[in-house]
């Protein structure tokens, strides 16, 4: 009672919010949301059971018994807010008196007439009134509650009901506009519009204040489903607050539960879709010779797929033996082109023949850039182009025009440039092998192919793909794969292929065990078909040292710049004696 006394003694311009709830959980939530008071109604309990609000007017359960049980067992401790218990008049006078005294003994703030005949059609309400069960009887119940020291909140719908209610001087009078519209589980339409609600509320507020000046007038229900509508009606009509039933107890919970469930469902479906898309991606990659589903390779494949629009150049970089040409076949297939595009090997030409082959000649000879208009053109290695040709290539990327060697008229062409290099673009630019103009145009379109060491978790799949492509009847046991995964493979795929070829050369077929693998690994010759191992190690050492110097020997920054993990960097440094 002290809570409601303090509430009513507040400032006259205070805006009140009441919450008609059906569970202790929602009572706590409303309190955290700074509600001023609660209504414990049978409709709240029925809503929590999944029934519509209108079910509170039908014989689903004994209304008064449901409410008293609710406030006795669930609302006595969860909240410090004043609570109005909803009672109807469909019991004997003795039963109702007992209900009121029980409510008072529980320390509740007061009583409200609910379920109420104001929700019945006019003809039905008159019939109930004639039998002593109508709105007049509800006012008698509320007057008796006031005599017992309880506060009173009365629901009305019409001006006549408001005039009758004002005679008992209620603490609160709430104009109800009918059952709430809105929500995903109901198709109820509002009984009145917002404009009609404003007019009705203004009229009832005026009548009430004339007869009971201290009564606080509130609104509820009907078309009012969001705060802006509440504010509009209250400001225009002079009402001082709002009671939310479905709008607080049902709609937010319903919407949140629907949205959360859909989100979880969508997450699962999205995961299935992503898994299916990933499987398709890896299948197409395998057709191009890129086997295994390691994270490093998958990331590169997604990047290649994203750039397979043919609208801009693509740089494919990676160490020797990282399957850059297989990546070319993959991206060409993704873009709908033949897997083997026209190719310019820059090392095959000297100056100025390289420029003439690429850009054409002023005497009418067409270059590859014109011949491949709208088609892929592979240039390898990128750093084999002189600064002069790099500048001309940059202009082509920018404006789609080329000027032939010793020519004067620019010609339009849009070949799809696929540029291969062993080095990172940033390293080429830092070393002066790539002009800054071209670097800026290409740096966001670089795909780095991972080393075998970075794909080591899918070594079994890589071996299976290699053997299947060559018709080798070799199956590697888990122990053999585990042993091979411990090897560093500085030569990447060619070194692995050379190892399999040596194994095959022994004439063996069938399942390969760890015992067979170990001696071949220990007796590996320096020359594995891709250059001398010592020279590779020396080049790798120089490459790593150059990267370390550029980043002031900060290993984290160096690993990030090289696109490898710190662990991989540490392993390479240790292997190379750095």
Secondary structure by P-SEA (a helix, b strand, c coil): caaaaaaaaccccbbbbbbbcccaaaaaaaaaaccccccccaaaaaaaaccccccccccccaaaaaaaaaaacccccccccbbbbbbcccccaaaaaaaaaaaaaacccccccccccccccaaaaaaaaaacccaaaaaaaaaaaaaabbbbbbbbccaaaaaaaacccccbbbbccccccccccccccccccaaaaaaaaaaaaaaaaaccccbbbbbbccccccaaaaaaaaaaccccbbbbccccccaaaaaaaaaaaaaaaaaaaaaaaaaaaaaaaaaaaaaaccccccaaaaaaaaaaaaaccccbbbbbbbccccaaaaaaaaaaaaacccccccccccccccaaaaaaaaccccccccccccccccbbbbbcccccccaaaaaaaaaaaaccccccccccbbbbbbcbbbbbbcccaaaaaaaccccaaaaaaccccbbbbbcccccccaaaaaaaaaaaaacccccccaaaaaaaaaccccccaaaaaaaaaaaaaacccccccaaaaaaaaaacccccccccaaaaaaaaaaaaaaaaaaaccaaaaaaaaacccaaaaaaaaaaacc
